[in-house]
Amino acid sequence: MFARYKPVAGLDIGSTVVKVVELRPSGRSYKVVGFGTEPVPADAIVDGAIIDATAVAGALDRLFASARIKTREVAASLSGNSVIVKKITLPVMTEAELSESIQWEAEQYIPFDIQDVNLDYQILSSPPAGAKGNMEVLLVAAKKDKIADYTDVIRQAGRTPVVVDVDGFAVQNVYEANYDVEPGAVVALLNAGASAVNMNIVSGGQSLFTRDISMGGNAFTEALQKELGLSFERAERAKKGEPVDGIEAADVAPILRTVTESLLLEVQKTLDFFKATAASDRIDRVLVSGGSSRVDGFVERLSERFGTPVDWLDPFRRIEFDGARFGAGDDVAPTAAVAVGLALRRAGDR
């Protein structure tokens, strides 16, 4: 499992906070040997787009220094409208034939100029050798300019980007590393970030459906700013349940509830679409991560609305993590999923 192990630092570049994790093998799993978070200056990243590269690179530089990350190689990830994940069905062909034809095949499914994206793919299933039929292929495309924005700021911070992943797949890494994957069970992985909610529905170690909802924790902050006349900083504190002078909890709760219902409506649409188009029409379990999932009542309302068991996704269920060593509180686990999932990657991974 750990032969020729060469670690990468898992770097989650969020709209409000950047996070980094470095892992080392430990027994049959891993342990965290580097961990840190660093706030990102306001408006430096907007809806996943890097607006102020200098400010973001500065935050990364401070992050790597404070977290004492030794490895120079970094795995990062993208999400949002600039990333397309699509499961497609093609006539059965060899790896070599698929490699030659994938760009032409992708043009039918990608709503961007094919010259403006980087493509990757993975064969999910195919008939036995020599048999005719169709094969299922997972196609991933990301806009080159978005990839360049992220890799450039990593280089400006003195590190080398070796893997660019997708947020939803990084969360799937964490799930598979920490939980027993039950054959046939359908699990929805929901990662609620500041600017988006990443959904990845998996079964038996395979992604069945992915979607990024362009709404996240920032919607709660903006609603509090508008309804209560708060600054961004005070609205963020109120969202997290911290005391704010002149603001009562009773003033905050209904606003958070309204935004939560709007967000859960989008989640409902996603699950309904999945059930209508996939072979399975059920969800057996929902595992939740991401900083915005900690908003008061979010998980409870999610469970009530869908009538499905909902639990926190714990990235440290099997991965050893000494929070006290890194000055991390008990509430860090929900926010660390993407960074841990990226740290499980290797250079050259697909």
BELNORHU-V692503 format. One record per backbone hydrogen bond with DSSP energy under -1.0 kcal/mol. CO is the residue of the C=O (numbers start at 1). NH is the residue of the N-H. If there is no record, write none. Layout:
co=CO nh=NH
co=CO nh=NH
This chain:
co=2 nh=5
co=9 nh=75
co=10 nh=21
co=12 nh=14
co=12 nh=19
co=16 nh=40
co=17 nh=14
co=18 nh=38
co=19 nh=12
co=20 nh=36
co=21 nh=10
co=22 nh=33
co=22 nh=34
co=24 nh=31
co=26 nh=29
co=29 nh=26
co=30 nh=320
co=31 nh=24
co=34 nh=22
co=36 nh=20
co=38 nh=18
co=41 nh=44
co=44 nh=51
co=44 nh=52
co=46 nh=49
co=49 nh=46
co=52 nh=56
co=53 nh=57
co=54 nh=58
co=55 nh=59
co=56 nh=60
co=57 nh=61
co=58 nh=62
co=59 nh=63
co=60 nh=64
co=61 nh=65
co=62 nh=66
co=63 nh=67
co=64 nh=69
co=72 nh=160
co=73 nh=9
co=74 nh=162
co=74 nh=163
co=75 nh=11
co=76 nh=165
co=78 nh=167
co=80 nh=83
co=82 nh=143
co=84 nh=141
co=86 nh=139
co=88 nh=137
co=90 nh=135
co=94 nh=98
co=95 nh=99
co=96 nh=100
co=97 nh=101
co=98 nh=102
co=101 nh=105
co=102 nh=106
co=103 nh=107
co=105 nh=108
co=106 nh=109
co=106 nh=110
co=113 nh=116
co=116 nh=144
co=118 nh=142
co=120 nh=140
co=122 nh=138
co=125 nh=136
co=128 nh=131
co=133 nh=92
co=135 nh=90
co=136 nh=124
co=136 nh=125
co=137 nh=88
co=138 nh=122
co=139 nh=86
co=140 nh=120
co=141 nh=84
co=142 nh=118
co=143 nh=147
co=144 nh=148
co=145 nh=149
co=146 nh=150
co=147 nh=151
co=148 nh=152
co=149 nh=153
co=150 nh=154
co=151 nh=155
co=152 nh=156
co=153 nh=157
co=154 nh=159
co=155 nh=158
co=160 nh=74
co=163 nh=76
co=165 nh=78
co=166 nh=170
co=167 nh=171
co=168 nh=172
co=169 nh=173
co=170 nh=174
co=171 nh=175
co=172 nh=176
co=173 nh=177
co=174 nh=178
co=175 nh=179
co=182 nh=185
co=186 nh=284
co=186 nh=285
co=187 nh=202
co=188 nh=287
co=189 nh=200
co=190 nh=289
co=191 nh=198
co=192 nh=292
co=193 nh=217
co=194 nh=218
co=196 nh=193
co=197 nh=213
co=198 nh=191
co=199 nh=211
co=200 nh=189
co=201 nh=208
co=201 nh=209
co=202 nh=187
co=203 nh=206
co=206 nh=203
co=209 nh=201
co=211 nh=199
co=213 nh=197
co=213 nh=215
co=216 nh=219
co=217 nh=221
co=218 nh=222
co=219 nh=223
co=220 nh=224
co=221 nh=225
co=222 nh=226
co=223 nh=227
co=224 nh=228
co=225 nh=229
co=231 nh=235
co=232 nh=236
co=233 nh=237
co=234 nh=238
co=235 nh=239
co=236 nh=240
co=237 nh=242
co=238 nh=241
co=244 nh=247
co=248 nh=251
co=248 nh=252
co=249 nh=253
co=252 nh=256
co=253 nh=257
co=254 nh=258
co=255 nh=259
co=256 nh=260
co=257 nh=261
co=258 nh=262
co=259 nh=263
co=260 nh=264
co=261 nh=265
co=262 nh=266
co=263 nh=267
co=264 nh=268
co=265 nh=269
co=266 nh=270
co=267 nh=271
co=268 nh=272
co=269 nh=273
co=270 nh=274
co=271 nh=275
co=272 nh=276
co=273 nh=277
co=274 nh=278
co=285 nh=188
co=286 nh=311
co=287 nh=190
co=288 nh=313
co=289 nh=192
co=290 nh=293
co=291 nh=294
co=292 nh=295
co=295 nh=298
co=297 nh=301
co=298 nh=302
co=299 nh=303
co=300 nh=304
co=301 nh=305
co=302 nh=306
co=303 nh=307
co=309 nh=286
co=311 nh=288
co=314 nh=317
co=320 nh=32
co=321 nh=323
co=323 nh=328
co=324 nh=327
co=329 nh=332
co=332 nh=335
co=333 nh=336
co=334 nh=290
co=336 nh=340
co=337 nh=341
co=338 nh=342
co=339 nh=343
co=342 nh=345
co=346 nh=349
